[in-house]
Amino acid sequence: MARLILSGGGLGIRADAWPEALDWLAEAPAPLTLASLASRDERQATTLATLLGARDCTVHLLKPGASDPTQGSIFLCGGDATLLATDAARAAQLRRWIAHPALTVIADSASAMALGRLAASCTCGGHPIRTVAGLGLLGEWSVLAHAEGPHDPRLAALQDPGHPSGGKQLPLRTGEAVEVIGDISAPRFERMSWSRR
């Protein structure tokens, strides 16, 4: 399995506001590939490429139909988790990457949410969300990016009625990042050194 890191967001269009994460990303195992699987818009990827280039980091933008990276790091941009969770081709590509032991996969915002048991639509701005079945790559966990804290009322939307206990919810605030440790069927989460929370 790949090394897997989840971010609650903050590496979007204003990514320069989180320099600790950019510094870490610039030093992540090379080559660094940026992928927009949760979006049809590549503005986040091109912004990150520019910011990382200023740190002397070479990045590759993954284009549709390109072959899968087999080593290094893949940064998954944000967007709409429901797009990634429901698009069979995008989901299959992500599953291949996570299964590859020579990769580090960093899932930002919507990409992190798509990995859970349930995936939520955009969670920026605190407005109501809708959910779809997620990729289920985190056991019984669902992820809420851009969370307002551990008591964010939107976590209720990630209660899974198909799970006896409703599943578990991982609220990640903007600027917060964790590494997925252990078997992904029953993971634990450890805070990254560059996480702001």
N, C-alpha and C positions, 0 to 999 in steps of 0.2 A: 504494500500500500504506500502511496505517496505521503510525504509529510503534508499535513493539512492545517491551514491557518484560516480562521474566520475573523472578519472585521465587521464592526457595526456600521461602517460607513465613515466618510471623512477623506477618502482618497478620490473624490470626484473632481468636478470642474475647479474647485478651490482647494486642490490638494496641497498647494504650497502652505496652507494653514496648519499642516501636520508634518513639520520637518523631520521629526523623529522617525515617523513611518517611512518617509521618502528616503532617509539615510539608510534605514534597514533594507528597504527594497533595492536600493542601488547596490548593496553588498550581497544580496541574495544569490544563491548558486546560479551561475551563468550557464547557458544563455537565458536571458529574461524575455519571456514572451507575454504580450498583452493581448487578451481575448475579450471580446464583447458578446459573450453568449447570451446574456440576459437583456440585450438591447440590440436594436438595429441601427443605433447611433454610435459612432466611434469617437465622439468628442472627448469623452473621459480618457480613452486610450491615447488619443493624440496629445491631449494636455499632459498626461503622465509621461509620455515619451519625451516631450519637450523639457519637462522639469527634471527627469532622470538624465537626459542628455547633458543638462547643465552640471550634473554631478559626475560627468564622464562615464556614464553607464550606457552601454549599447543595448537597445531594446529592439524586438521584432514585433510588429503588429500582425497577428494571425488573421489571415484573410479566409473567407469561406472557401471550402474545398482544399485548403492547404493540408499537407500531411501533419500528423500529430508529432509534437515535440517528444523526444525520448529521453531527454536529460535537462537539467537546469530547473528553472522556476517558471510557473505560469501564473500571472495575475489576472484574475477574473473580474472585470469591471462590473459595476452595478447596473441598474436598469429596472426591470420588472421580473420579479421572481416567478410569477405565474407564466411568463413567456418561456423561460428556461425549463420550468418544471413540466410544461405541457408540450413542448416541441421535441418529438422523438429523436431527431437527428442531433440537436444540441445536447439533449440529456445523455445520449449514447456517447457522444464525444467526451463529455465531462466524466462519465463513469469510467471510460478508458483511462483518462488521465489520473483519476484518483486511484485506480488499480495499479498504476505503474510505480514501482518502488524507487526509481531513479529521479522522480520529480518532486518538487515542492509546489503545492497548489495553494495560492492565497485567494480566498473568495471574499470579495468586498460587497457589503450591503445586500442587494437583491440576490447576488450569486450565493452568498452565505445562506440566505433564507430559503433558496430553492433546494438546498441540500437536506432540509429537515423533513419530518414526517408530514407536516403541512407547510405550504408555501404561501406567503402573503403578498398581496399587491403592494405597491409603493407605500412606505410607511413614513415618508418625510412629512413634516408639517402637522402631524397629530390627527389627520382626518381619518374617518372610518376605513377599514380595509376589507378586502374580500380574500378568501382563501381557496386554494385548490390542493389536491394531493401533491405533496412534494416528492422529491426523489428518494426519500427514506434512507439516506446514507449516514444518518446519525442516530440509528436505533430509534428509541421512542421520543427523541428530542425534536422540537421545532425551534426555529430561531426568529427573533424579532430584531431587525436592525433599526437603527435610529431610535432605539427605545428611550423612554424618558426615565428609566430606572426599573428596579425590580417589581414595582407595583403599577407599572404602566397598564391602564385599563385595556389597551389593545391586545394584551397577552391572552385575554379571554377568548378572542377570535381564534387562537391557536390551540384551544382545548379540543382534542380529537375525540369525537363521540364514538368512534370505532375502537377506542382503547379503553380498557376497564377503568384506569385512573385518569383518563383524559390526556395521557402522555405528559412529557415534561417540556417546559418552555425555557429557552435561554435568551434573556434580554441583553442585547449588546447596544450600548450607547454609541453615538457618533464619537469616533476617536478611541474606541475600545477594541482590543483584539485578543484572541485566545488561540492556543494551539490545541488541536484535537489529539488526545493521548489515549493509547490503548486501542482495543478492538472497536471498530466503528459501530458494531451492534450494541455496545454498551460503553460509550466513550466517557472520558472525563475531560475537563477543559482547564488549561493552565494559561494564566495571563502572560502575554508577551511583554518583554522588557520595555518595548517602545509604546505600549498601550498607555493611553492617558488616564485610564481609570483602573 
